[in-house]
Amino acid sequence: MESLILQRMRIDRTRTWGRFLLIGGAFWLVLSVLLLAADPSDISGFAFLGLTIGWMAVGFRQLAKHRAAVAAFETEHGADAGTQQPVRMPSRVRGRSES
């Protein structure tokens, strides 16, 4: 069985993938609009536009899936389950000789 930290990391990968698809989709949306503006009769502009819409739909679906998974995970294990606090290293005192 996975630890709570690994479970939360797996759930967070869904959010990362969704964001990647949305950012990539926005980039391709701009490129496809520019391609269609340059030559509206070119079929590749419409193909890129269709691919972009599909990419962004999958990205939105991944983000919705992430929200649902986080809600279920936190309901089952608690709000802070699987989060890891940063480790604080002890600070060295300056001006003190080590001899």
C-alpha positions in Angstrom: 0.0 0.0 0.0 1.3 3.5 -0.9 2.0 5.9 1.9 -0.1 9.0 2.2 2.6 11.2 0.7 2.9 9.0 -2.4 -0.8 9.0 -2.8 -1.0 12.8 -2.7 1.9 13.1 -5.1 0.1 10.7 -7.5 -3.0 12.9 -7.2 -1.0 16.1 -7.8 0.5 14.7 -11.0 -3.0 14.8 -12.4 -3.2 18.5 -11.7 0.3 19.0 -13.3 -0.7 17.1 -16.4 -4.0 19.1 -16.7 -2.1 22.4 -16.4 0.4 21.3 -19.0 -2.4 20.4 -21.4 -4.1 23.8 -20.8 -1.0 25.8 -21.3 0.0 23.8 -24.4 -3.6 24.1 -25.7 -3.5 27.9 -25.3 -0.2 28.0 -27.2 -1.6 25.9 -30.0 -4.8 27.9 -30.0 -2.8 31.1 -30.7 -0.9 29.3 -33.5 -4.0 27.9 -35.1 -5.8 31.2 -35.0 -2.7 32.8 -36.6 -2.6 30.1 -39.2 -6.3 30.5 -40.0 -5.9 34.3 -40.2 -3.0 33.9 -42.7 -4.9 31.5 -45.0 -8.5 30.6 -44.1 -8.7 28.1 -46.9 -5.8 26.0 -45.5 -7.2 22.8 -43.9 -4.3 22.5 -41.4 -5.5 25.5 -39.5 -8.8 23.8 -38.8 -7.0 20.6 -37.9 -4.8 22.4 -35.4 -7.9 24.1 -34.0 -9.6 20.7 -33.5 -6.5 19.3 -31.8 -6.4 22.4 -29.6 -10.0 22.0 -28.5 -9.4 18.4 -27.7 -6.3 19.1 -25.7 -7.9 21.8 -23.7 -11.0 19.6 -23.0 -8.7 16.9 -21.7 -6.9 19.4 -19.6 -10.1 20.7 -18.0 -11.1 17.1 -17.4 -7.8 16.4 -15.7 -8.2 19.4 -13.4 -11.8 18.3 -12.5 -10.5 14.8 -11.8 -7.8 16.3 -9.6 -10.3 18.3 -7.5 -12.6 15.2 -7.1 -9.6 13.0 -6.1 -8.3 15.6 -3.6 -11.8 16.0 -2.0 -12.1 12.2 -1.7 -8.6 11.8 -0.3 -9.0 14.6 2.3 -12.4 13.2 3.3 -10.9 9.8 3.9 -7.6 10.8 5.5 -8.0 14.4 6.7 -7.2 17.8 5.3 -3.4 17.7 5.9 -2.8 14.0 5.1 0.1 13.4 2.8 1.6 16.9 3.0 5.2 17.1 4.0 6.6 20.1 5.9 10.0 21.4 4.8 12.9 20.4 7.0 14.6 23.3 8.7 18.3 22.9 9.1 19.8 24.3 12.3 21.5 27.6 11.6 25.2 28.0 12.5 26.2 30.7 14.8 28.5 33.1 13.0 31.6 34.6 14.6 32.1 31.6 16.8 35.4 29.8 16.4 35.4 26.0 16.2 38.7 25.4 18.1 
